[in-house]
Amino acid sequence: MIQIGETIIDLSDPTVMGVIAAVITALLVLILLFMSVRRAGKSTEAVQFVATQVGRLAQDVQLLGQGQHQLAGNIQTVSDAQANAQVHVVQTMEARLAEVQAQMAERLADNALRSARSLAEMQERMKETLSGSSEKTTKSLTQLQERLATIDRAQTNIEKLSGDVLSLQDILSNKQRRGMFGEIQLTDIVSKALPSDSYALQHTLSNGKRADCLVHLPNPPGPIVIDAKFPFEAYEAYAAAETPPQQQAALRDLGNAVRKHIKDISERYIIEGETADGAIMFLPSEAVYAELHARLPEVVRAGFDARVWIVSPTTCMATLNTMRAILKDARMREQAGEIRKALRLLHRDVEIIGEKAGKLEIHLRQAGEDVSGVLTAATRAGKRADRLDNFDFEELAPDEASSVVPMISPKL
C-alpha cells in the first residue's frame, strides 16, 4: 500500500494496477517518440507530431489524475463500508449471544426444576422404604428380645428342675403321687398337641368311670380314652434284680402288672356307642416302654388283642399329632364353604398385591429414566456452555446452528 498525503493507494486493487499500467505505457510511448524524433533529425513534421502526442499525453495524465482522485474517493467509501459492516456484525453477534444465553438459562432452570421434582419424589419413596425397613428391624429386634427373655426363663426353669430332681424320687415312691405325675405329664402333652376344645380331662363316662383324658374324634372311630398307668414298683424290682432268676421273676411281675392295666382299661373305657372300639394306655416312662417292647412283646400283642394301645411320651405325641390331623380334616370338611370364601378373598388380596407391585415397578423405572434424562441434559448443557464460551458455533446441534447469524463479507 502507498500513502500519498491523506490518500491510501492499495497496489492489490485492479483499478490502481490498470492506472499504473496506463502510465507506464504512456511513458514508453513518449520515449519511443523521442527516439523517433532524434532519428528523424530536425524535421518540423516530426516536431509537430511529437507536440501533438505530448498534448495527448498531457490529456491522458490529466485523466489519470482525475481517475486517481476518484479512486481515492472509492477507497474511502470502501473503508467506511467495511468499518460499518464490522460494527454491525459485532452488534449482531452480541445480540445473538445474549439470546442464546437467555435460552440456555431458561433450559437450565427447567432442567433444575425437573431434577428437584424427581429428587423430591425419590427422597419420598426412599423415606417410605426406610420407614418400612425400620419398622421391620424394630419388630425383629423386639422378637429377638422376647426370644432371649424366653431363653432366660427356660434357663431359670432348668436350674429349678435340677433342684427338683431329688424330690422326684419321693413323688414316685408314693402310688397316689405317681398317678398324679402320669396324669400331669399326659395333660401337658395333650394340651400342647391338641386344641383345647377337642379333648376333655377327667371325663366321667356313662358307666361312672372317670377317664384321665377323652379325645373327641369324629366317627369313625369316635371319642377315644387315654388313661395314664405307671407300673413303677414292678419295674423298680426288675431294675434292682441281680441274679437271672430274680430278673425273670421281676420281669414276669412287670408283665402281669401291665396285663392288669390293659384289662382294666378295656373293661372301663371301651363302651360301645359311646367311645371308640379301642383305648390308649399312656406310660409316662420311656424306659418302661422300651423294656416292655424289648422283653415282653407278648404283653404288647395282648394289648392289641384287647384293643388297648400302649404309648410312651414320644409315641403319644406322634399319636396325638395324627389325631390333630384327623380333627383338622373333619373341621375343614365342616368349614369347606368358609374356607373357599377365605381362599377367594386371599386370591383377591394376592391380585391387589400384584397390581401394587406393578405400579411400584413402573414408578421406580420412571424415576430411573428421569434421573438418567437429567444427567444427560446436564452433560449436554455443559458441553454447549463450553462451546458458547469459546464462540465455537460450528459445533452446535443442527437445530440450533441454523438460527446463528452467518458472518458474510459485505459486497463492494
C-alpha positions as CSV (number, residue, x, y, z in Angstrom):
1,M,0.0,0.0,0.0
2,I,1.2,3.6,-0.8
3,Q,0.1,6.7,1.1
4,I,0.0,10.0,-0.8
5,G,-1.0,12.7,1.7
6,E,-4.2,11.5,3.3
7,T,-4.9,9.2,0.3
8,I,-4.0,5.5,0.6
9,I,-3.5,3.6,-2.6
10,D,-3.8,-0.2,-2.5
11,L,-1.5,-1.8,-5.1
12,S,-3.6,-5.0,-5.0
13,D,-6.6,-3.1,-6.3
14,P,-7.2,-3.9,-10.1
15,T,-8.1,-0.3,-10.8
16,V,-4.9,1.0,-9.3
17,M,-2.9,-1.6,-11.2
18,G,-4.7,-0.5,-14.5
19,V,-3.9,3.2,-14.0
20,I,-0.2,2.3,-13.2
21,A,0.0,0.2,-16.4
22,A,-1.5,3.0,-18.4
23,V,1.1,5.5,-17.1
24,I,3.9,3.1,-17.8
25,T,2.6,2.6,-21.3
26,A,2.3,6.3,-21.9
27,L,5.9,6.8,-20.8
28,L,7.1,4.1,-23.1
29,V,5.3,5.7,-26.0
30,L,6.8,9.1,-25.2
31,I,10.3,7.6,-25.0
32,L,9.8,5.9,-28.4
33,L,8.6,9.2,-29.9
34,F,11.6,11.0,-28.6
35,M,13.8,8.4,-30.1
36,S,12.0,8.6,-33.4
37,V,12.4,12.4,-33.4
38,R,16.1,12.1,-32.7
39,R,16.5,9.7,-35.6
40,A,14.4,11.8,-38.0
41,G,16.5,14.9,-37.3
42,K,15.1,18.3,-37.1
43,S,12.1,17.7,-39.2
44,T,9.2,20.0,-38.5
45,E,6.6,17.4,-39.0
46,A,8.2,15.2,-36.5
47,V,8.2,18.1,-34.0
48,Q,4.6,18.8,-34.6
49,F,3.7,15.1,-34.3
50,V,5.7,15.0,-31.1
51,A,3.9,18.1,-29.9
52,T,0.6,16.5,-30.7
53,Q,1.5,13.4,-28.9
54,V,2.7,15.3,-25.9
55,G,-0.6,17.1,-25.8
56,R,-2.4,13.9,-25.9
57,L,-0.1,12.6,-23.2
58,A,-0.9,15.6,-21.1
59,Q,-4.6,15.0,-21.5
60,D,-4.0,11.4,-20.5
61,V,-2.1,12.5,-17.5
62,Q,-4.9,14.8,-16.6
63,L,-7.4,12.0,-17.0
64,L,-5.1,9.8,-14.9
65,G,-5.2,12.4,-12.1
66,Q,-8.9,12.6,-12.2
67,G,-9.1,8.7,-12.1
68,Q,-6.7,8.8,-9.1
69,H,-8.8,11.3,-7.3
70,Q,-11.9,9.2,-8.0
71,L,-10.0,6.1,-6.9
72,A,-9.1,7.8,-3.6
73,G,-12.8,8.5,-3.0
74,N,-13.8,4.9,-3.8
75,I,-11.1,3.6,-1.4
76,Q,-12.5,5.9,1.4
77,T,-16.1,4.7,0.7
78,V,-14.9,1.0,0.9
79,S,-13.1,1.7,4.1
80,D,-16.2,3.3,5.7
81,A,-18.4,0.5,4.5
82,Q,-16.1,-2.1,5.9
83,A,-16.0,-0.3,9.3
84,N,-19.8,-0.1,9.4
85,A,-20.1,-3.8,8.5
86,Q,-17.7,-4.8,11.3
87,V,-19.8,-2.7,13.8
88,H,-23.0,-4.3,12.5
89,V,-21.5,-7.9,12.8
90,V,-20.3,-7.3,16.3
91,Q,-23.7,-5.9,17.4
92,T,-25.4,-8.9,15.7
93,M,-23.1,-11.4,17.5
94,E,-23.7,-9.7,20.9
95,A,-27.5,-9.8,20.4
96,R,-27.4,-13.5,19.3
97,L,-25.1,-14.4,22.2
98,A,-27.4,-12.7,24.7
99,E,-30.4,-14.6,23.1
100,V,-28.5,-17.9,23.3
101,Q,-27.5,-17.2,26.9
102,A,-31.2,-16.5,27.8
103,Q,-32.3,-19.7,26.2
104,M,-29.7,-21.7,28.0
105,A,-30.6,-20.1,31.3
106,E,-34.2,-21.0,30.7
107,R,-33.4,-24.6,29.8
108,L,-31.1,-25.0,32.8
109,A,-33.8,-23.6,35.1
110,D,-36.3,-26.0,33.6
111,N,-33.9,-29.0,34.0
112,A,-33.1,-27.9,37.5
113,L,-36.8,-27.8,38.4
114,R,-37.4,-31.3,36.9
115,S,-34.4,-32.6,38.8
116,A,-35.7,-31.1,42.0
117,R,-39.1,-32.7,41.5
118,S,-37.5,-36.1,40.6
119,L,-35.2,-36.0,43.6
120,A,-38.1,-35.0,45.9
121,E,-40.1,-38.0,44.7
122,M,-37.2,-40.3,45.0
123,Q,-36.5,-39.0,48.6
124,E,-40.1,-39.6,49.5
125,R,-40.0,-43.1,48.2
126,M,-36.7,-43.8,49.9
127,K,-38.2,-42.4,53.1
128,E,-41.2,-44.7,52.8
129,T,-38.8,-47.7,52.1
130,L,-36.5,-46.8,55.0
131,S,-39.5,-46.3,57.3
132,G,-40.8,-49.8,56.4
133,S,-37.3,-51.3,56.9
134,S,-37.0,-49.5,60.2
135,E,-40.4,-50.9,61.4
136,K,-39.3,-54.4,60.3
137,T,-36.0,-54.1,62.1
138,T,-37.7,-52.8,65.2
139,K,-40.1,-55.7,65.1
140,S,-37.3,-58.2,64.6
141,L,-35.3,-56.8,67.5
142,T,-38.5,-56.9,69.7
143,Q,-39.0,-60.6,68.7
144,L,-35.3,-61.3,69.4
145,Q,-35.6,-59.7,72.8
146,E,-38.7,-61.8,73.5
147,R,-36.9,-64.9,72.5
148,L,-33.9,-64.0,74.7
149,A,-36.3,-63.5,77.5
150,T,-37.8,-66.9,76.8
151,I,-34.4,-68.5,76.8
152,D,-33.6,-66.8,80.1
153,R,-36.8,-68.1,81.6
154,A,-36.0,-71.6,80.2
155,Q,-32.6,-71.4,81.8
156,T,-34.2,-70.5,85.1
157,N,-36.6,-73.4,84.8
158,I,-33.7,-75.7,84.1
159,E,-32.0,-74.6,87.2
160,K,-35.2,-75.1,89.2
161,L,-35.6,-78.5,87.5
162,S,-32.1,-79.6,88.6
163,G,-33.2,-78.8,92.2
164,D,-36.4,-80.8,91.8
165,V,-34.7,-84.0,90.6
166,L,-34.1,-85.1,94.2
167,S,-37.8,-84.7,95.0
168,L,-38.8,-86.8,92.0
169,Q,-37.9,-90.0,93.9
170,D,-40.2,-89.1,96.7
171,I,-43.0,-88.5,94.2
172,L,-42.5,-91.8,92.5
173,S,-42.3,-93.7,95.8
174,N,-45.9,-92.8,96.6
175,K,-48.6,-94.6,94.4
176,Q,-51.1,-91.7,94.6
177,R,-48.4,-89.2,93.7
178,R,-47.1,-91.4,91.0
179,G,-50.6,-91.5,89.4
180,M,-50.8,-87.7,89.6
181,F,-47.4,-87.5,88.0
182,G,-48.6,-89.6,85.0
183,E,-51.8,-87.5,84.7
184,I,-49.9,-84.2,84.8
185,Q,-47.5,-85.4,82.1
186,L,-50.3,-86.6,80.0
187,T,-52.2,-83.3,80.4
188,D,-49.1,-81.4,79.4
189,I,-48.6,-83.4,76.2
190,V,-52.3,-83.3,75.2
191,S,-52.6,-79.6,75.8
192,K,-49.6,-79.0,73.5
193,A,-50.7,-81.3,70.8
194,L,-54.5,-80.7,70.5
195,P,-56.8,-77.7,70.5
196,S,-58.4,-77.0,73.9
197,D,-62.0,-77.8,72.6
198,S,-61.0,-81.2,71.1
199,Y,-60.4,-83.0,74.4
200,A,-61.8,-83.3,78.0
201,L,-59.7,-84.1,81.1
202,Q,-61.1,-86.2,83.9
203,H,-64.2,-87.0,81.9
204,T,-66.8,-89.2,83.5
205,L,-68.4,-91.9,81.2
206,S,-71.9,-93.3,81.3
207,N,-70.7,-96.3,83.4
208,G,-69.4,-93.9,86.2
209,K,-65.8,-94.4,85.4
210,R,-63.6,-91.3,85.1
211,A,-61.0,-91.3,82.3
212,D,-57.8,-89.2,82.5
213,C,-58.5,-87.8,79.0
214,L,-61.2,-88.2,76.3
215,V,-60.3,-87.0,72.8
216,H,-63.4,-86.1,70.8
217,L,-62.6,-87.7,67.4
218,P,-65.2,-87.8,64.7
219,N,-66.9,-91.1,63.7
220,P,-65.2,-93.3,62.9
221,P,-63.5,-94.1,65.2
222,G,-65.3,-91.8,67.6
223,P,-64.2,-90.4,71.1
224,I,-61.2,-92.3,72.4
225,V,-60.0,-92.6,76.0
226,I,-56.3,-92.0,77.1
227,D,-55.5,-93.3,80.6
228,A,-52.2,-93.0,82.4
229,K,-50.7,-96.1,84.1
230,F,-47.3,-96.4,85.7
231,P,-46.2,-99.9,87.0
232,F,-43.3,-98.3,88.9
233,E,-43.0,-101.0,91.7
234,A,-42.7,-103.9,89.3
235,Y,-40.2,-102.0,87.1
236,E,-38.2,-100.9,90.1
237,A,-38.0,-104.5,91.3
238,Y,-36.9,-105.6,87.9
239,A,-34.2,-102.9,87.8
240,A,-33.0,-103.9,91.3
241,A,-32.8,-107.7,90.5
242,E,-29.2,-109.0,90.4
243,T,-29.5,-112.7,89.6
244,P,-31.2,-114.2,86.5
245,P,-33.9,-115.9,88.5
246,Q,-34.7,-112.6,90.2
247,Q,-34.8,-110.8,86.9
248,Q,-37.1,-113.5,85.4
249,A,-39.5,-113.2,88.4
250,A,-39.4,-109.4,88.3
251,L,-40.0,-109.4,84.6
252,R,-43.0,-111.7,85.0
253,D,-44.4,-109.5,87.7
254,L,-44.0,-106.5,85.4
255,G,-45.8,-108.2,82.6
256,N,-48.7,-109.2,84.9
257,A,-49.0,-105.6,86.2
258,V,-49.2,-104.3,82.6
259,R,-51.7,-107.0,81.7
260,K,-53.9,-106.0,84.6
261,H,-53.8,-102.3,83.5
262,I,-54.7,-103.4,79.9
263,K,-57.7,-105.4,81.3
264,D,-58.9,-102.5,83.5
265,I,-58.8,-100.0,80.6
266,S,-60.5,-102.4,78.2
267,E,-63.3,-103.1,80.6
268,R,-63.8,-99.5,81.9
269,Y,-63.2,-97.2,79.0
270,I,-64.4,-99.1,75.9
271,I,-68.1,-98.6,75.7
272,E,-70.0,-99.4,72.5
273,G,-71.9,-96.5,71.0
274,E,-70.2,-94.0,73.4
275,T,-66.5,-94.3,72.8
276,A,-64.2,-95.8,70.1
277,D,-63.7,-99.5,69.9
278,G,-60.2,-99.0,71.4
279,A,-58.3,-97.1,74.1
280,I,-54.8,-95.8,74.8
281,M,-52.7,-96.6,77.8
282,F,-50.1,-93.9,78.5
283,L,-46.8,-95.0,80.1
284,P,-45.0,-91.8,81.4
285,S,-41.6,-93.5,81.2
286,E,-39.6,-94.2,78.0
287,A,-37.5,-96.8,79.9
288,V,-40.6,-98.9,80.9
289,Y,-41.9,-98.6,77.4
290,A,-38.6,-99.8,75.9
291,E,-38.3,-102.7,78.3
292,L,-41.8,-103.7,77.6
293,H,-41.3,-103.9,73.8
294,A,-37.9,-105.5,74.1
295,R,-38.5,-108.1,76.8
296,L,-42.3,-108.6,76.8
297,P,-43.6,-108.4,73.2
298,E,-46.4,-110.9,74.1
299,V,-47.8,-108.3,76.5
300,V,-47.9,-105.7,73.8
301,R,-49.7,-108.2,71.5
302,A,-52.1,-108.9,74.3
303,G,-52.8,-105.2,74.4
304,F,-53.5,-105.2,70.6
305,D,-55.9,-108.1,71.1
306,A,-57.8,-106.2,73.8
307,R,-57.7,-103.1,71.5
308,V,-55.6,-101.2,74.0
309,W,-52.6,-99.4,72.5
310,I,-49.6,-98.7,74.8
311,V,-47.8,-95.4,74.2
312,S,-44.8,-93.5,75.7
313,P,-44.4,-89.7,75.9
314,T,-42.7,-89.7,72.5
315,T,-45.1,-92.0,70.7
316,C,-48.1,-90.4,72.5
317,M,-47.1,-87.0,70.9
318,A,-46.9,-88.7,67.5
319,T,-50.3,-90.3,68.0
320,L,-51.9,-87.0,69.1
321,N,-50.4,-85.3,66.1
322,T,-52.2,-87.9,63.9
323,M,-55.4,-87.2,65.8
324,R,-55.0,-83.5,65.3
325,A,-54.7,-84.1,61.5
326,I,-57.9,-86.1,61.7
327,L,-59.6,-83.3,63.6
328,K,-58.3,-80.7,61.2
329,D,-59.6,-82.7,58.2
330,A,-63.0,-83.0,59.8
331,R,-63.2,-79.3,60.6
332,M,-62.1,-78.5,57.1
333,R,-64.9,-80.6,55.7
334,E,-67.3,-78.8,58.0
335,Q,-66.0,-75.4,57.1
336,A,-65.4,-76.0,53.4
337,G,-67.7,-73.1,52.4
338,E,-65.9,-70.7,54.7
339,I,-62.5,-71.9,53.5
340,R,-63.5,-71.4,49.9
341,K,-64.7,-67.9,50.7
342,A,-61.4,-67.1,52.6
343,L,-59.5,-68.5,49.6
344,R,-61.3,-66.2,47.2
345,L,-60.6,-63.2,49.5
346,L,-56.9,-64.4,49.7
347,H,-56.7,-64.7,45.9
348,R,-58.1,-61.1,45.6
349,D,-55.6,-59.8,48.1
350,V,-52.8,-61.5,46.1
351,E,-54.1,-59.8,42.9
352,I,-54.1,-56.4,44.6
353,I,-50.6,-57.0,45.8
354,G,-49.5,-57.9,42.3
355,E,-51.1,-54.7,40.9
356,K,-49.5,-52.5,43.6
357,A,-46.1,-54.2,42.9
358,G,-46.6,-53.5,39.1
359,K,-47.3,-49.8,39.8
360,L,-44.4,-49.6,42.1
361,E,-42.1,-51.1,39.4
362,I,-43.4,-48.5,36.9
363,H,-42.7,-45.6,39.3
364,L,-39.2,-46.8,40.1
365,R,-38.4,-47.3,36.4
366,Q,-39.8,-43.8,35.6
367,A,-37.7,-42.3,38.4
368,G,-34.6,-44.0,36.9
369,E,-35.4,-42.7,33.5
370,D,-35.9,-39.2,34.8
371,V,-32.6,-39.2,36.6
372,S,-30.8,-40.5,33.5
373,G,-32.5,-37.8,31.4
374,V,-31.4,-35.1,33.9
375,L,-27.8,-36.3,33.8
376,T,-27.8,-36.4,30.0
377,A,-29.4,-32.9,29.8
378,A,-26.8,-31.6,32.3
379,T,-23.9,-33.1,30.3
380,R,-25.3,-31.7,27.1
381,A,-25.8,-28.3,28.6
382,G,-22.3,-28.2,30.0
383,K,-20.8,-29.0,26.5
384,R,-22.9,-26.3,24.9
385,A,-21.9,-23.8,27.5
386,D,-18.2,-24.6,26.8
387,R,-18.8,-24.2,23.1
388,L,-20.5,-20.8,23.6
389,D,-17.8,-19.7,25.9
390,N,-15.2,-20.5,23.1
391,F,-17.5,-19.0,20.4
392,D,-17.5,-22.4,18.7
393,F,-20.8,-22.0,16.9
394,E,-20.0,-24.5,14.2
395,E,-20.2,-27.4,16.6
396,L,-23.7,-26.6,17.8
397,A,-26.5,-29.0,17.1
398,P,-28.2,-28.7,13.7
399,D,-31.5,-27.4,15.1
400,E,-29.7,-24.6,16.9
401,A,-26.9,-23.9,14.4
402,S,-29.4,-22.9,11.8
403,S,-30.5,-20.0,14.0
404,V,-27.0,-18.5,14.3
405,V,-26.4,-15.2,12.3
406,P,-24.0,-16.1,9.5
407,M,-20.8,-14.0,9.0
408,I,-20.9,-12.8,5.3
409,S,-18.4,-10.3,3.9
410,P,-20.1,-7.1,2.7
411,K,-20.3,-6.5,-1.1
412,L,-18.4,-3.6,-2.6
